[in-house]
Amino acid sequence: MFRSGFEPRTFNLGDIEYYYIPDEDRGRATAFFPPLEFDNTIIETLREYPKNLFQLCKGNQLYEANRFSQIPLPLKFATLFHKDYQYAVMNMIGKLGIKVFFINPNIPDIEITIKHILSYFDLAYVILIKDAPFPLSQYSEFLIQGRKSFFDKLERDSARISRILTEMKGKKVTFKLDIPSYEGFSGYNEFSRFRPSFNNYYMLNQIICNDWHGHTPELKISWQEESASVIKGDKNDPSRLKSLLNQVDKIDKIEYNFIKLNHIKFPNGQDEWMSPLILTIPFNFPYIDLVIPQNAKMPNWDMLRKMLDMEQSLAYLYYKEGLPDPTEEESMEFAALATAKTSFLDSVAYLHASFTFSPMLRLPHLGNSIKKELSFFKPENINAKNIKNSRANILKFGNRLTERILPNGLSKDVFTLPRQIVAISDLPVEWLIHEGENISFTHDVTRIPETPYGGTLSAFAASSLFKFDLDENVIVNTLVLFCATADDDDREFLKYFRAIENLSKTLGYKTFRCKSAADVIAKVNEYKPSILIFDSHGGFDKETLSSFLWVNENEKITGDMIVKEQIFAPIVFLSACHTNPNYGYINKLADAFFEAGCISVTATYFPISIRSGFNVYLRVLNSLAHASRNPAHKNWLSFVSHIIRTSYIMDLSTYVYEFTVTSSLTMDAKDELINRVQELTLQATIRMTRFHDRVNAKDDYIESLKAILPTTFPSIDNIVPENAFYTNLGRGDLIMFKVWSENYKKVNTTLFNNKQSDTNLN
């Protein structure tokens, strides 16, 4: 089902399209292990290849065009299963352009497949991921055997490529393989044998192209050697982590210098302009016995169980928490399984980083050392006392997690720069600590759940093929669905929704009170919204490790229903309890929304209060019309993060207002206090749009509020800050506000007029 606002993502002149045809579709992966049909070596190989032909003749101009335009430029990569690849090929955007197919030679009719591909496209090449069972010499002209082979064929076919590019551009374009050598970057990009560093090495080369210069096997690479203490097995040696942070810093410095040297400006002086950091924290699945019975027949079952008892130390060395270190034999046995998992996550991270040439940081693989603290937040363990003490408990967990993977001030090296965070993990990464606060307060954070594993690839595929921008009409394409049980008729739950209905008459969004699941399906089909908001009760089912929404006392909206009935929008906001439970829940509502076609979901870890939940999505609606017409936020993640971050401030303001109007103060005193609180609240929310001022703005607000409140008022410390109860999922950072993009061009008019590039980013 197509939703309003979706558009195919722009293909840029010279883009190379990469496709993978596996030997078979082996079905869905287990929740806690990578898809069986996915071969990690494909992405590992792709990292060595250019995204665009012009990187081979214009060097870093593609990178500069991407960072200047602020338009996402993903690696063009997709998997085509053999059973339906012909249909997919026939429906590709066009025959023109350069196509490269990675093919498993064990597929049926390999010769017919290659012949069909080469005949259909104007220029295509084939890479066999393993030795073919019989010779395919008749296709040797188009078979690639390594990067040098690819470059040699591009050089051979340069005249043909020039003709194709000229036809695509509509004017003469000449392609000649001539990779510039950037002497200033000599030795800048060191190669290490440490696997988590590979991604940044190849991403840095996508920027400076030095590893491609000369494209011969004799090319000398600068090597970074391991520290002696790591080699000796020192589990607490931070040198590997510091080497990763050094790589991140090198990528960041190139971007920072490019922005500053070109005097690029950002609307409203916004300071959060660095490309997002892709942060990966692998976590062992905690509920394997619930998903696969002990007597189930499964390859490598014993090793899989052993692997789930292992985790990595600060030095990325595997060990058993609370148990003797593994024997050399044990280490070798589960190494293949562990590497398959972390290599898959590295591949996923690289794909997501490709949109913006982002640096990547894979932190140690965690397990039992953090499970005890995390188990406190199991949905079945949450009660009124937990909620009351939630801030202290969340900060305690955040400090424990930070100390475990970023100790001794290393978190400052990760989180000091003004940027958004895209995290790949099942852990509540939002609760990591920076400047005494959770990073969801200091940063805009969105998360791609590690499990189910297939979803990590789906999140990339959806955003790489299609884009969704927010225009000034987005508010009228917003649908709010209210679902309540019969017991809610006389409660504040319904009272607040009446206010939402009344406001819709002014702002123009759609609302509907759903009495059944059929109502939900019908209204989503009728309106096909750009933004879908649910105001409902939520719940969880431990047996199925799932979450759901109540429609009435007997009916639920489940993940299976969402996928089957295509209940989704590009953006989904769930104002309901327990919609994204912690600790091993693998059938969450967000997973289903992503499978249906959603790009961004905002969900909840905990139960949320009716009033606070109402205030959050009321502010989403109230602010959306303004944000779609004024360049206050670059993307949806910035917008929704600001709404959630400042919700604590707004809750305090509402709390004070309600006590003020019912207090014994004189009318003049009430008016004066209310006006002063409103001034402080406005100042604080404006300051909190600035990356470097958020913590101080909140602290100043609370201090000022306490200073002006009468001593007879209840303490504002009693208010539970629910901003940490929310989690943003998906790639909301890629959903741009059109008004921001237009204003960005205006404030950089001279640069845009002078910028000429055959890469044709538009």
Residue, then its C-alpha position, 0 to 999 in steps of 0.5 A: m500500500f503506497r502512502s502519501g509523500f513516499e518518493p523513489r530516492t534519487f539516483n545520481l549520475g554515476d551511481i553503481e548499483y550492486y545486487y546479490i542473488p543468493d542460492e535460495d531463500r532459506g526463510r526467516a532467520t532465528a530472532f537471535f542469529p543473522p539471516l541464513e541467506f545473507d552472506n556477510t562477505i558480500i558487504e565486506t567485499l563491497r566496502e572495497y568498491p566505489k559507490n559512484l564512478f566519479q570517485l574513480c576520476k574526481g576523487n573526494q568530490l562525491y563526498e564533498a557534494n554529499r556533505f554540501s547538499q545534505i542529501p543522503l547518498p546510500l550505497k545502492f545495494a539490494t538482495l534479489f532471490h533467484k525465484d523472482y529475480q527476473y521480475a525484479v530485474m524487469n522492474m528496476i528503475g532503468k536499463l541505463g547505469i552500471k550494474v554489478f551482480f554478486i551471484n551464488p553459482n549454486i543457483p539453478d540455471i546459473e548460465i541462463t541467469i547470467k545471460h539474462i542479466l547481461s542481455y537486459f542491461d546496457l552494461a552489467y558485471v558479475i561477481l561469483i561469490k564462490d567457485a562455479p561448479f563448471p567453467l563459465s569462460q564464455y562470460s569472462e568478459f564480464l566476470i569480475q575477480g577482485r577489485k583490480s579486475f573491476f577497475d581494469k574492466l571499467e578502464r577498458d569500457s570507459a568509452r561505453i560508460s561515457r556514452i551511457l552517462t551522456e545519455m543519462k545526463g542529456k549532455k556530453v560526459t566523459f569518464k576516464l579512470d584516473i584516481p587522484s592522489y591526495e598526498g596530504f592523506s598519505g598514511y592518514n588511513e592506517f589498516s589494522r587487523f582488528r575486525p571492528s576497525f575495518n568499516n571505518y578504514y573502508m569508509l575513510n577510503q570512500i572519502i579520500c580514495n587513497d587506497w584505490h590510487g594505482h589499484t595494483p596489488e603492490l599498493k603499500i598500506s600503512w599498518q597499525e599494530e596491536s598493543a602488546s598487552v592485548i596480544k598477551g590477553d589483558k582484558n581491560d586494555p582500552s587500546r583497541l577501543k581508542s584506535l576505533l575512536n581515533q578512526v572516528d576522529k579522523i572522519d570527523k575532522i575531514e567533515y568539520n574542516f570541509i564545513k568550516l573551510n567552505h563557510i557552510k551555514f545552517p538555518n537558525g544557526q543550528d549546531e547539530w550538523m555533523s553526520p550521525l554516528i553509527l553506534t553498534i552494541p551487540f547483546n546476547f539474546p536472553y530468552i533462547d529457551l523460550v524461543i527454541p526448546q531445549n530438545a529442539k534439533m538445531p545445528n551447533w546448538d551446544m555451541l550456540r548456547k555456549m556463545l550466549d554465555m560469552e561476552q567481550s571485555l573492554a579489550y574485545l576479548y571473549y570471556k564468561e562473566g563469573l566463570p573461568d575463561p574459556t579454553e582455547e578449544e572452546s574459544m575456537e569452537f564458538a568463534a565462527l558463530a560469534t564472528a558471524k553475528t558481529s560481522f553481520l552487524d558490522s555489515v548492517a552498520y556499514l550500509h546505514a553509514s553509507f547514507t552520509f559517509s558516517p563514522m562507525l563505532r562497534l563497542p564490545h559484545l555484551g551479555n551476562s555482565i549487564k543482564k542483571e541490571l537490565s532485568f530490573f526493567k522487564p515489563e513484568n517487573i515494572n510497578a508503581k514503585n519502579i515508576k516512582n524511582s525510575r529516574a534513579n534506576i535508569l541513571k543507575f543502569g546508564n552509569r553501569l552500561t557506560e562504565r562497562i563499555l566506555p569507562n574512564g571518561l571515554s564516553k566524552d570522546v564519543f558524545t562531545l560532538p554535536r551530532q545525532i546517534v543511530a544505534i544498532s542494539d537491543l539495549p536501551v542505548e538511550w540511557l548511556i550517560h553523558e554530562g550526568e544525563n542520558i544521551s537521549f537528553t543530550h542527543d537525538v538518538t534513534r535505534i535499530p533493534e538488533t533482533p529480529y536480525g532481518g529487520t536491520l536489513s529491512a530498515f536500510a532497504a526501505s530508506s535506500l529505495f524510497k525517501f519521505d520528506l515532510d512538507e507544509n501539508v503534513i499536518v492534514n495528512t496526520l491521523v490520530l486513532f483513539c482506542a479505549t475500553a468501555d471502562d474509559d468512557d468516564r475517565e480522563f483518558l476520554k477527556y483528553f481525547r476530546a481536546i484532541e478532537n477539538l484541536s483538529k478543527t483548527l489544525g486540520y489533522k484527522t481523528f477517529r474513535c475506533k471501537s474495533a480492529a476493523d475500524v483501525i484497518a478501515k481508517v488507515n486504508e481510507y486516509k493513507p496517512s503520512i503520520l499515524i498516532f495511536d492513543s490507546h492502552g498497550g500491553f505485552d505477552k511474555e509467552t510470545l515475547s510480543s507487545f500489542l495495542w488494546v482496541n477494546e476489552n476483547e480485541k488487540i492490534t498485534g504485530d501479525m495484524i499490522v503486517k497482514e492488513q498493512i496498518f502503517a504510515p511512514i511515521v508512527f507514534l505510539s502513545a501507549c504503555h509497554t509498546n517496546p518492552n525491554y529484555g528480549y522481546i522480539n515481536k514488538l509492534a515496531d518490528a511489525f510496523f517496519e516490516a509493513g513499510c514504516i520508516s520511523v516509530t516512536a514507542t515506549y519502554f514503560p507505562i506512561s501516565i495518561r496526562s503526560g502521554f497526552n501532553v507529548y503527542l498534543r505538542v507533536l500536533n501543535s508543533l508540527a504545523h509550525a515545524s513544517r513551515n519554519p526551518a526549526h528542525k532538519n529532520w523528524l528525529s530532531f523534531v520528535s527528540h526535542i518534543i520528548r526531551t522537553s516533555y519533562i519541562m512541560d510536565l513541571s510547568t503543567y504541575v505548577y499551573e494546576f497547583t497555582v490555580t487551586s492555591s490560596l494565592t491572590m488572583d494577582a499573585k496567581d497571574e504573576l506566578i503563571n506568567r513567570v513560569q510560562e516565560l521560564t518554560l519558553q526560554a528553557t525549551i528554546r535553549m534546549t534546541r541548542f546541543h551545547d546548552r541542553v543540560n544547563a537549560k534544564d538545570d537552570y529551569i529547575e533552579s529558577l522554578k524552585a526559587i519562585l514557588p511558594t513554600t506551601f507548594p508540593s515539591i516538583d521533585n515528585i514529578v516523574p520525568e517520563n522523557a526517558f520512557y520513550t524510544n525512537l526507532g528506525r531512520g527518522d534522521l533521514i526524514m527531512f523537513k522540506v522547509w529546512s532543505e529549502n532554507y538551507k539552500k537559501v542561506n548558502t545561495t552563493l555556494f549552490n550557484n558556484k557548485q558545479s559537479d557531474t555527480n548531479l546531486n539534486 
